[in-house]
Amino acid sequence: MTDESSTQQTDANSDEGVVFANTKLPALGWFVNYAIYDGKVDLQTFVSTLYEHRDSPGVFGVNKEETAAFSSAYRRFIPVPRHGGGAFAHAVRALQTKAQRVVYDDPENPLTNNKEKMRVKKNGSYGYMVQWNIVPLRKNKEYALQRVRRGYVEGQSRQQVYTDSPYRVRVQGENLTVFTREWRVQLVDHIWGEGTAPDTTQLRNQVVVEPMKDSSLPEDARFMRLAQERLRNAYITASMSIDDDKIRKLVRRRLKDMGGILPHASSGGVYFIYDKEKRYASMLGRLNEIIEHFAMLANSRDRDAMWVERESPWWETMTREERYDAPIVAHYESGFRTLAYGSSPKQLEDIKKMYITNMQSAQAKYYQLVHKMLQDGHIDEELLATKKAEALTTLAKASNDLGQETVDKATESYEEVVEGLTSRFQDMWTAEERVSEQERRRVDERIDSLLSLRLSE
């Protein structure tokens, strides 16, 4: 052992402790921090290029044995696209405009939308500033396309605002959720080398843009046709792509599967994983690969997304120059960092505090649910059993990692809470129902089974 590595070994076990970038050093566990920034990428592109960027490059799907090994190692670390209402709610953003757009509209024109005779500026040209918003009517299923127009009218010194909703956008189809879920399953299986690609035609036709009022003619047939085509394209894109939110949720779920807990003063993006044996090193390595690849493919391309606004509004025909005029935006690169959390008495105490906070949060959620049921006068014992098992899992992990003493510190804070809830439960049974010693014991045992979070010996 060299002097440098010997020094690092000593530092890692010193009273003060240390966090190391060298993850091979002995440690109590992992200190993980990550940031996922805006972006989206086609799932098939993501999978195939991730495969090709490995140490042994090749085309995904050609070598069946290598493809199967790659799928086994990485598939559970890559999210699947949205489907149905979730994809539709994501796609409708393609129709809204955050910026106000100038529309010149002569009220003398037979097809005018400027019946108020607004002007862009005082005594200026006829027209108005327009902005399109999305207003939910039925969550994830139906929206109003709301138009807000601003301009100056004769007799008014200040700008006037007129709001209307000339169009309705909706996603339709029988058994929509079942169909889109099966469509996604077929897509994902195809991407991972199984079966054929699903047809997008039926999926496209589920999206409709129509006049707000039944049996009425569209105010602007060209605009409505362009809006429907744009929305259908966005819907297909959302149904075949993964984005920052999908990546973020998967990373969080996988870290929690490894026992990750939030440290003090962290609202997310930072986790501690107790892992003295380094069992999770390879899993953390794969998560790092996934995020690095997402950063390379998605973070620099989100400006090309359907819902990113350009200089010209989407309903106008763009010139060749405008078509390639990407908006100027700041670029942020997603990242994932794993550090070795060095072993020391002080850091061990810090870890215990993290675990205690986590256990107290689990207990609080369970007892809050019990209290709510008591207030409502109905005890759902099946639901309580499920939530109690979740709380006990948190306590059992802490006991296994750090010992029963740490668990006791977390549970002692809730002794008064348990006493209060016990009294409330006892009031649910009348004195006549607890007249015998046997009945009193039965009631007490039932209450104890509901409220006790003791770990079995």
C-alpha positions in Angstrom: 0.0 0.0 0.0 1.4 3.4 -1.0 1.7 6.2 1.5 -1.0 8.2 -0.3 -3.5 5.3 -0.2 -2.6 4.6 3.4 -3.3 8.3 4.3 -6.6 8.1 2.5 -7.5 4.9 4.4 -6.7 6.7 7.7 -8.6 9.8 6.7 -11.7 7.7 5.8 -11.8 6.3 9.3 -10.7 9.4 11.2 -12.9 11.1 13.9 -13.8 13.9 11.5 -14.5 11.6 8.5 -14.6 12.6 4.9 -16.5 12.2 1.7 -14.4 10.7 -1.1 -14.8 10.9 -4.9 -12.8 7.6 -4.9 -15.7 5.1 -4.5 -13.4 2.2 -4.0 -12.3 3.3 -0.5 -14.0 1.7 2.6 -17.1 3.7 3.6 -20.4 3.5 5.3 -22.3 4.0 2.1 -23.0 6.3 -0.8 -23.7 10.0 -0.9 -25.6 10.6 -4.2 -26.6 13.9 -5.8 -28.1 14.5 -9.2 -29.9 17.2 -11.3 -32.1 16.4 -14.3 -32.7 19.4 -16.6 -35.4 19.9 -19.3 -35.1 17.7 -22.3 -36.8 15.0 -24.3 -35.5 12.2 -26.6 -37.1 9.5 -28.7 -36.9 6.2 -26.7 -35.7 4.1 -29.7 -32.9 6.6 -30.4 -31.9 6.7 -26.7 -31.7 2.9 -26.4 -29.9 2.2 -29.7 -27.3 5.0 -29.1 -26.7 4.0 -25.5 -25.9 0.5 -26.8 -23.6 1.8 -29.5 -21.7 4.0 -27.0 -20.5 1.1 -24.9 -17.0 -0.2 -24.8 -17.8 -2.7 -27.5 -19.7 -0.7 -30.1 -22.2 -2.4 -32.4 -25.7 -2.0 -33.8 -28.4 -2.8 -31.3 -30.3 -5.9 -32.2 -27.8 -7.5 -34.6 -26.0 -9.7 -32.0 -28.9 -11.3 -30.2 -26.8 -12.5 -27.3 -25.3 -9.1 -26.6 -28.6 -7.4 -27.1 -30.3 -9.7 -24.5 -27.4 -9.1 -22.0 -27.7 -5.3 -22.6 -31.5 -5.4 -22.1 -31.2 -7.4 -18.9 -28.7 -4.9 -17.5 -30.3 -1.6 -18.6 -34.0 -2.0 -19.3 -35.2 -1.4 -15.7 -33.1 1.8 -15.5 -34.7 3.4 -18.6 -38.3 4.8 -18.3 -41.1 4.2 -20.8 -43.0 7.0 -22.6 -46.3 8.5 -21.5 -49.5 7.2 -22.8 -53.1 8.2 -23.2 -54.2 11.2 -21.1 -50.7 11.7 -19.8 -49.2 12.0 -23.3 -52.2 14.2 -24.4 -51.7 16.6 -21.4 -48.1 16.9 -22.3 -48.8 17.5 -26.0 -51.4 20.3 -25.6 -48.6 22.6 -24.6 -47.7 22.7 -28.2 -50.7 25.0 -28.9 -50.2 27.6 -26.2 -48.1 30.7 -26.7 -46.3 32.3 -23.8 -45.3 35.4 -25.8 -47.9 37.8 -27.2 -48.0 37.8 -31.0 -49.0 40.7 -33.2 -51.9 40.0 -35.6 -52.8 42.7 -38.2 -56.6 42.3 -38.8 -58.6 44.8 -40.9 -62.2 44.9 -39.6 -63.4 45.6 -43.1 -62.2 42.2 -44.2 -65.3 39.8 -44.4 -63.3 37.1 -42.5 -62.1 39.5 -39.7 -61.8 38.5 -36.1 -61.5 42.1 -35.1 -65.1 43.1 -34.7 -64.0 45.4 -31.9 -61.9 47.4 -34.4 -58.8 47.2 -32.1 -55.5 48.7 -33.1 -52.1 47.4 -32.2 -51.1 50.9 -31.0 -53.0 54.1 -30.4 -54.1 55.4 -33.8 -52.0 52.7 -35.4 -52.8 49.8 -37.7 -55.8 47.7 -37.1 -54.9 44.5 -35.2 -54.1 43.2 -31.7 -51.7 41.3 -29.6 -52.8 37.7 -29.2 -51.9 34.9 -26.8 -53.3 31.4 -26.8 -53.8 29.5 -23.5 -54.9 26.0 -22.5 -57.8 25.8 -20.1 -58.6 22.3 -18.6 -62.2 21.1 -19.0 -61.7 17.4 -18.2 -58.3 16.5 -16.8 -56.0 14.9 -19.3 -58.9 14.5 -21.8 -60.4 17.8 -22.9 -59.2 21.4 -23.0 -60.4 24.8 -24.2 -58.1 26.7 -26.5 -58.5 30.2 -25.1 -57.6 33.3 -27.0 -56.6 36.5 -25.2 -56.5 39.6 -27.4 -55.1 43.0 -26.4 -55.4 46.3 -28.2 -56.7 49.9 -28.3 -60.2 50.8 -29.3 -61.7 54.1 -30.2 -62.9 56.2 -27.2 -60.6 54.3 -24.7 -57.2 55.7 -23.7 -55.9 52.5 -22.3 -55.3 49.0 -23.7 -58.4 46.7 -23.7 -58.5 42.9 -23.2 -61.0 40.5 -24.9 -61.0 36.8 -24.0 -62.8 34.0 -25.8 -62.5 30.2 -26.4 -63.2 29.5 -30.0 -61.8 25.9 -30.1 -62.0 22.7 -28.1 -59.2 20.1 -28.1 -59.8 16.6 -26.9 -58.6 13.0 -27.0 -61.2 10.4 -28.0 -61.7 6.7 -28.4 -63.3 3.7 -26.7 -61.2 2.1 -23.9 -58.6 4.9 -24.5 -56.4 4.0 -21.5 -56.4 0.2 -22.3 -55.6 0.9 -26.0 -52.8 3.4 -25.4 -51.3 1.2 -22.7 -51.2 -1.8 -25.0 -49.9 0.4 -27.8 -47.0 1.5 -25.5 -46.3 -2.1 -24.5 -46.0 -3.0 -28.2 -43.7 0.0 -28.9 -41.4 -0.7 -25.9 -41.2 -4.4 -26.7 -40.3 -3.5 -30.3 -37.6 -1.0 -29.2 -36.0 -3.7 -27.1 -36.0 -6.2 -29.9 -39.3 -8.0 -29.6 -42.1 -7.9 -32.1 -43.1 -5.2 -34.6 -43.6 -1.5 -34.3 -47.2 -0.3 -33.6 -49.1 1.8 -36.2 -49.4 5.4 -35.3 -52.4 6.2 -37.5 -55.1 5.2 -34.9 -53.2 7.0 -32.2 -53.1 10.2 -34.3 -56.8 10.1 -35.0 -57.6 10.1 -31.3 -56.7 13.8 -31.1 -59.4 16.3 -32.3 -59.5 20.1 -32.6 -63.0 21.4 -33.2 -65.2 24.5 -32.7 -66.2 25.1 -29.1 -69.9 25.2 -29.9 -71.6 22.1 -31.3 -72.6 22.1 -35.0 -70.9 25.5 -35.6 -68.4 26.3 -38.3 -64.8 27.0 -37.4 -63.9 30.7 -37.0 -60.7 30.1 -39.0 -60.6 26.7 -40.8 -56.9 27.0 -41.7 -55.9 27.8 -38.1 -58.0 24.9 -36.8 -56.5 22.5 -39.3 -52.9 23.6 -38.4 -53.7 23.3 -34.7 -55.0 19.7 -35.1 -52.0 18.7 -37.2 -49.6 20.2 -34.7 -51.3 18.6 -31.7 -51.4 15.2 -33.4 -47.6 15.4 -34.1 -47.0 16.5 -30.5 -49.1 13.6 -29.2 -47.2 11.0 -31.2 -43.9 12.6 -30.0 -45.0 12.5 -26.4 -46.1 8.8 -26.8 -42.7 7.7 -28.2 -40.3 9.8 -26.1 -38.9 10.0 -22.6 -38.3 13.4 -20.9 -36.7 14.9 -17.9 -39.7 14.2 -15.6 -39.8 10.5 -16.6 -36.0 10.2 -16.0 -36.3 12.1 -12.6 -39.0 9.9 -11.3 -37.2 6.7 -12.3 -34.0 7.8 -10.7 -35.8 8.7 -7.5 -37.6 5.3 -7.4 -34.4 3.3 -8.0 -32.5 5.2 -5.3 -35.4 4.5 -2.8 -35.3 0.8 -3.9 -31.7 0.8 -2.7 -32.8 2.3 0.7 -31.9 5.8 -0.2 -33.0 8.5 2.3 -32.9 12.3 2.2 -30.2 14.0 4.3 -31.0 16.9 6.5 -32.1 20.1 4.7 -32.6 18.3 1.4 -35.8 18.6 -0.5 -34.7 16.2 -3.2 -31.8 15.4 -5.6 -29.5 14.3 -2.7 -29.7 10.9 -1.1 -27.7 8.8 1.3 -27.6 5.0 0.8 -26.2 2.8 3.6 -24.0 0.2 1.9 -20.9 -0.9 3.6 -20.5 -3.9 1.4 -20.9 -1.8 -1.8 -23.7 -4.0 -3.1 -25.2 -1.1 -5.1 -22.1 0.1 -6.9 -23.1 -1.4 -10.2 -26.6 -0.1 -10.0 -25.4 3.4 -9.3 -23.0 3.1 -12.2 -25.9 2.3 -14.6 -27.9 5.3 -13.3 -24.9 7.5 -14.0 -24.6 6.1 -17.5 -28.3 6.8 -18.2 -28.2 10.4 -17.0 -25.0 11.1 -18.8 -26.5 9.8 -22.0 -29.7 11.8 -21.4 -27.7 14.9 -21.0 -25.8 14.3 -24.2 -29.0 13.6 -26.3 -31.8 15.6 -24.7 -30.5 18.7 -22.8 -29.2 20.3 -26.0 -32.2 19.4 -28.1 -35.2 20.4 -26.1 -35.2 23.7 -28.0 -36.4 21.6 -31.0 -39.4 20.3 -29.1 -42.8 21.0 -30.4 -43.7 23.2 -27.4 -40.7 25.5 -27.6 -41.7 28.8 -29.2 -39.8 30.4 -32.1 -39.7 33.9 -33.4 -42.6 33.2 -35.7 -45.9 31.9 -34.3 -46.6 28.2 -35.2 -49.7 29.1 -37.3 -47.7 31.2 -39.7 -45.8 29.7 -42.7 -42.1 30.0 -41.8 -39.4 31.0 -44.3 -36.4 28.8 -44.8 -34.3 31.1 -42.5 -36.9 31.1 -39.8 -37.3 27.3 -39.9 -33.6 26.9 -38.8 -33.7 29.9 -36.5 -33.4 28.1 -33.1 -34.4 30.1 -30.1 -31.6 31.4 -27.8 -31.9 29.6 -24.5 -29.6 28.8 -21.6 -28.3 25.2 -21.6 -28.0 23.1 -18.5 -26.5 19.6 -18.4 -28.0 16.9 -16.3 -25.6 15.1 -14.0 -25.2 12.3 -11.4 -22.5 12.1 -8.8 -21.7 9.2 -6.4 -19.4 9.8 -3.5 -18.1 7.4 -0.8 -19.4 8.5 2.6 -16.4 7.9 4.8 -16.6 6.0 8.0 -16.3 7.9 11.3 -18.1 8.3 14.6 -19.3 11.8 13.7 -20.6 10.8 10.3 -22.2 7.7 11.8 -24.2 10.0 14.2 -25.2 12.1 11.2 -26.4 9.0 9.4 -28.4 8.0 12.5 -30.1 11.4 12.5 -31.0 10.9 8.8 -32.5 7.5 9.6 -34.4 8.8 12.6 -35.9 11.7 10.6 -36.9 9.1 7.9 -38.5 6.8 10.5 -40.4 9.6 12.2 -41.8 10.7 8.8 -43.0 7.2 8.2 -44.7 7.0 11.6 -46.2 10.5 11.2 -47.9 9.5 7.9 -49.3 6.3 9.5 -50.7 8.0 12.6 -52.1 10.9 10.6 -54.0 8.3 8.5 -55.3 6.6 11.7 -56.4 10.0 13.2 -58.2 10.9 9.9 -60.1 7.6 10.1 -61.1 8.2 13.7 -62.4 11.7 12.7 -64.4 10.2 9.9 -65.8 7.4 12.1 -64.7 4.6 9.8 -61.7 2.4 10.3 -60.4 0.7 7.1 -58.3 -2.0 8.6 -57.1 -3.4 5.3 -55.7 0.0 4.3 -54.1 0.5 7.7 -52.5 -3.0 7.5 -50.9 -2.0 4.1 -49.6 1.4 5.4 -48.4 -0.2 8.7 -46.4 -2.7 6.7 -44.8 0.2 4.8 -43.8 2.0 8.0 -42.5 -1.2 9.6 -40.3 -1.8 6.5 -38.7 1.6 7.1 -38.1 0.7 10.8 -36.8 -2.8 10.0 -34.2 -1.4 7.6 -33.0 1.1 10.2 -32.8 -1.7 12.7 -30.8 -3.9 10.4 -28.4 -1.1 9.3 -27.9 0.7 12.6 -29.4 -1.4 15.4 -32.6 -1.3 17.5 -31.3 1.6 19.6 -31.7 4.0 16.6 -35.2 2.7 16.1 -36.1 3.3 19.7 -35.0 6.9 19.5 -37.3 7.4 16.5 -40.4 5.7 18.1 -40.2 7.2 21.6 -41.3 10.6 20.2 -44.6 9.1 19.3 -45.5 7.4 22.6 -47.8 10.3 23.6 -49.4 10.1 20.1 -50.1 6.4 20.6 -51.6 7.0 24.0 -54.0 9.7 22.7 -55.1 7.5 19.7 -55.6 4.5 22.1 -58.0 6.6 24.2 -59.9 7.7 21.0 -60.1 4.0 19.9 -61.4 2.9 23.3 -64.2 5.4 23.1 -65.5 3.6 20.0 -66.5 0.7 22.2 -69.3 1.1 24.8 -68.8 0.0 28.5 -71.3 -2.8 27.8 -69.1 -4.1 25.0 -66.1 -4.3 27.4 -67.9 -5.6 30.5 -65.9 -8.8 30.9 -62.1 -9.1 31.3 -62.0 -11.2 28.2 -63.8 -8.5 26.1 -61.5 -5.8 27.5 -58.4 -7.8 26.6 -59.8 -8.5 23.1 -60.4 -4.8 22.5 -57.0 -3.8 23.9 -55.2 -6.3 21.7 -57.1 -5.1 18.6 -56.2 -1.5 19.4 -52.6 -2.5 20.0 -52.3 -4.4 16.7 -53.5 -1.2 14.9 -51.3 1.3 16.7 -48.1 -0.6 17.6 -45.2 -0.2 15.3 -43.0 -2.7 17.3 -40.7 -4.9 15.3 -41.1 -8.6 15.8 -38.3 -10.3 17.7 
